[in-house]
Amino acid sequence: MKLEDALGILLDEKKNVEIIENLFIEAVKDLIKDEIKKRIREVMEDNPRIKKEIENAINMYAECKVKEAYALAKIMKCGLKVGLSTLPERVRREMQEEISKIIEEGLSEILPP
């Protein structure tokens, strides 16, 4: 057996060991998360006040995420305006038409008819 072949086999085995090791680590992380969720649920069942506080916090978090997405959309809109304003008129019109089509298609996929 050539040295190159032996090294190739060793490298392949090392990759396989790393893949198995990573899978094991991820599985253990999932088990830990499941245990934490279980304990949180137990506390929530035992204490309605804490359950309500957690529900309120989750709602606040979700609302903030929506506001964050809205702010990012506004920033993108401003960036688009600035970018378009730097283009020659003919190119600007073409880009505006294309962007309008893309937005309309995206909205039609998201919003109900």
C-alpha positions as CSV (number, residue, x, y, z in Angstrom):
1,M,0.0,0.0,0.0
2,K,1.3,3.4,-0.9
3,L,1.8,6.0,1.7
4,E,-0.6,8.4,0.0
5,D,-3.3,5.7,0.0
6,A,-2.8,5.0,3.7
7,L,-2.9,8.7,4.6
8,G,-6.1,9.0,2.5
9,I,-7.7,6.2,4.5
10,L,-6.7,7.7,7.8
11,L,-8.1,11.1,6.8
12,D,-11.4,9.6,5.7
13,E,-11.6,7.7,9.0
14,K,-10.9,10.9,10.9
15,K,-13.7,12.7,9.0
16,N,-16.1,9.9,9.8
17,V,-15.2,10.1,13.5
18,E,-15.7,13.9,13.5
19,I,-19.1,13.4,11.9
20,I,-20.2,10.9,14.5
21,E,-18.7,13.0,17.3
22,N,-20.7,16.1,16.0
23,L,-23.9,14.1,15.8
24,F,-23.4,12.9,19.3
25,I,-22.7,16.4,20.6
26,E,-25.8,17.8,18.8
27,A,-28.0,14.9,20.2
28,V,-26.8,15.7,23.8
29,K,-27.5,19.4,23.3
30,D,-31.0,18.5,22.2
31,L,-31.5,16.3,25.2
32,I,-30.4,19.2,27.5
33,K,-32.8,21.5,25.7
34,D,-35.6,19.0,26.2
35,E,-34.8,18.7,29.9
36,I,-34.8,22.5,30.3
37,K,-38.1,22.8,28.5
38,K,-39.6,20.1,30.7
39,R,-38.5,21.9,33.9
40,I,-39.8,25.2,32.6
41,R,-43.2,23.6,31.8
42,E,-43.3,22.1,35.3
43,V,-42.7,25.5,36.9
44,M,-45.3,27.1,34.7
45,E,-47.9,24.4,35.7
46,D,-47.1,24.9,39.4
47,N,-47.2,28.7,39.3
48,P,-49.8,30.4,37.1
49,R,-48.3,33.9,37.9
50,I,-45.0,32.9,36.4
51,K,-46.8,31.2,33.4
52,K,-48.6,34.5,32.7
53,E,-45.3,36.5,33.0
54,I,-43.6,34.1,30.6
55,E,-46.5,34.4,28.1
56,N,-46.4,38.2,28.3
57,A,-42.7,38.2,27.8
58,I,-43.0,35.9,24.8
59,N,-45.7,38.2,23.3
60,M,-43.5,41.2,23.9
61,Y,-40.6,39.4,22.2
62,A,-42.7,38.5,19.2
63,E,-44.0,42.1,18.9
64,C,-40.4,43.4,19.0
65,K,-39.3,41.0,16.3
66,V,-42.2,42.2,14.1
67,K,-41.1,45.8,14.8
68,E,-37.5,44.9,14.0
69,A,-38.6,43.4,10.7
70,Y,-40.6,46.5,9.9
71,A,-37.6,48.8,10.7
72,L,-35.4,46.7,8.5
73,A,-37.9,47.0,5.7
74,K,-37.9,50.8,6.1
75,I,-34.1,50.9,6.1
76,M,-34.1,48.8,2.9
77,K,-36.6,51.1,1.4
78,C,-34.4,54.1,2.2
79,G,-31.3,52.3,0.8
80,L,-33.2,51.5,-2.3
81,K,-34.2,55.1,-2.8
82,V,-30.6,56.3,-2.3
83,G,-29.4,53.6,-4.7
84,L,-32.0,54.4,-7.4
85,S,-31.3,58.2,-7.1
86,T,-27.7,57.6,-8.2
87,L,-28.7,55.9,-11.4
88,P,-29.3,57.5,-14.8
89,E,-33.0,58.2,-15.5
90,R,-33.5,55.4,-18.1
91,V,-31.9,52.8,-15.9
92,R,-33.8,54.1,-12.8
93,R,-37.2,53.6,-14.5
94,E,-36.2,50.1,-15.6
95,M,-35.1,49.2,-12.1
96,Q,-38.2,50.7,-10.5
97,E,-40.4,48.5,-12.8
98,E,-38.4,45.4,-12.1
99,I,-38.4,46.1,-8.3
100,S,-42.2,46.7,-8.4
101,K,-42.7,43.3,-10.1
102,I,-40.6,41.5,-7.6
103,I,-42.4,43.2,-4.7
104,E,-45.9,42.5,-6.2
105,E,-45.0,38.8,-6.7
106,G,-43.6,38.5,-3.2
107,L,-46.7,40.1,-1.7
108,S,-49.0,37.9,-3.7
109,E,-47.3,34.9,-2.2
110,I,-47.6,36.2,1.3
111,L,-51.0,37.9,1.4
112,P,-54.2,36.0,1.0
113,P,-56.3,36.7,-2.1
